[in-house]
Amino acid sequence: MSRQRRRRRRNLSEEEDYISRLPDSIIIDEILSRLPSTKEAVKTGVLSTKWKHLWTSNPNLKFSQFDIRDDQGYASFVNKTLILHSSNKVRKFFLRCYHDIFDEAWLCFAIRHGVEDLNLDLFNRTTTFFPYDEDCIRYQIPQDLYAHSSIIKLRTKFCDYAPKAEVSWTSLKVLNIREAALTEDVLQRILAGTPLLEYLELYECWGTNSIQVSSTSALKELVIREWLDPRWLPAGDIDVNTLEISIPSVKSLELSGAWQTKCLLLDASSLVEAHLTEFSEFNLVIEEGDIQEYASMVNEMLRRVTFVHELSVGPMFLRALSCLKEALTPPGWSLEHCKSLNLSMGYFKRNLLAISIFLNSASTNLEELSISLNGYDKYGFDGGNLIKEEDCWSSLEHLQFMKLKVISIWLGSFDPRNDSYDYLLGFGQFMLQKATVLEKMIIISPKSCPTARKLLTALRRCSPKAEIIFDD
């Protein structure tokens, strides 16, 4: 054997000895538990003799069908892994597979081993447009899981909830429910049985017209994305349901996605953050009467979030606000506590009225202002109260932004053909003259805009610290 080969073998032996000397707890908790899948953890058995069976003690089990394409191979791998698993505890159990190969025995294994973080991601082989379609399969959560008090995080997809007794998730802090039917009774049972719940996310769910959170609830953050209605039709020839929300204890609220219902915010008196982004299906706002009804809903919702410190508003809300018949008069609400304001829109010129309303309402304590232009402005209604640019800024001449330090403008798809430089220049000029302590105006663009750069850098600034930064 050559000297070089002997040296290589000796180095490998020394490396293996070093790996073997690591404590089992370090190998399991700091290495195996952090790997992206159980399949990868099993592979580590070739690294060292000591490691050969250590993966069986890994408390984090992650099975994704994307790792093993063959159905039979996936099921066989999960079964063998659970048989060989030697730890008394399962911290994390991530399962992602098709409904027709899912075995409830796998979930029962996790429950018996005191799982704390459960992710049950089941999906259909056939593509369905909506999760409530008749050919869409959804798994019924077993009754044993409702009594599993040690669970801390739970995420499910295409799983329905129907507890027959009280829910006992006394340790649960994070709950994420996707594509599920939820009746009001079921939702109340869940909320009543989760005294420590802090984060609740409902994505593409349906079934109830009311979400009521107790004023004594520990829930701090509520996210609702794309609330659905099986009665919804693209033709828009039905009476649209309304989801009523009462969340007196919640600090952060996000309403986003393409909803198939309207929304009425009843009580949100503790909100600190509100993110009201893409909101409603276009068919809800086709006719003039629908537009005004939707615009009134938006205005009423904004009345309920006047105490927030951080507010994000999406294109649908801005366009609707501009269409409100009373939009040319003061809106009747103020954002005097708002420190961070994010407005997302298609173009400047069609949202000047809404921009002026928000700037007028939030000027007192505003510290950060963000404007995002996405170039998409087709929201089912083309009318609205359009005002001239000079009238917009002159109506705000009395304002002073005494605390505004950072302005960000994202030119996602800025197109001078649809939104001339005059609007961008007019906004920049107004803000630079009114923000007396401004430190940064950041222009973010995916493509170079030499004309915008030239025009904006030439503007006069009332703050001696104001710096215009281009990120393109």
Buried (B, 14 or more C-beta within 10 A) or exposed (E): EEEEEEEEEEEEEEEBEEBEEBEEEEBBBEBBBEBEBBBBBBEBBEBBEBBEEBBBBBBBBBBBBEBBEEEEEBBEBBBEBBEEBEBEEBBBBBBBBBBEBBBEEBBEBBBEBBBBBBBBBBBBEEEBEBBBEEEBBBBEBEEEBBBBEEBBBBBBBBBBBBBEEEBBBEBBBBBBBBBBBBBEEBBBBBBEBBEBBBBBBBBBBBBBBBBBBBEEBEBBBBBBBBBBBBEBEEEBEEEBBBBBBBBBBBBBBBBBBBBBBBBBBEBBEBBBBBBBBBBBBBBBBEEEEBBBBBBBBBBBBBEBBBBBBBBBBBBBBBBBBBBBEEBEEEBEBBBEBBBBBBBBBBBBBBBBBBBBBBBBBBBBBBBBBBBBBBBEBEBBBEEBBEBEBEEBBEBBEEBEBEBBBBBBBBBBBBEEEBBBBEBBBBBBBBBBBBBBBBEBBBBBBEEEBEEBBEBBEEBEBBBEEBEBEBEE
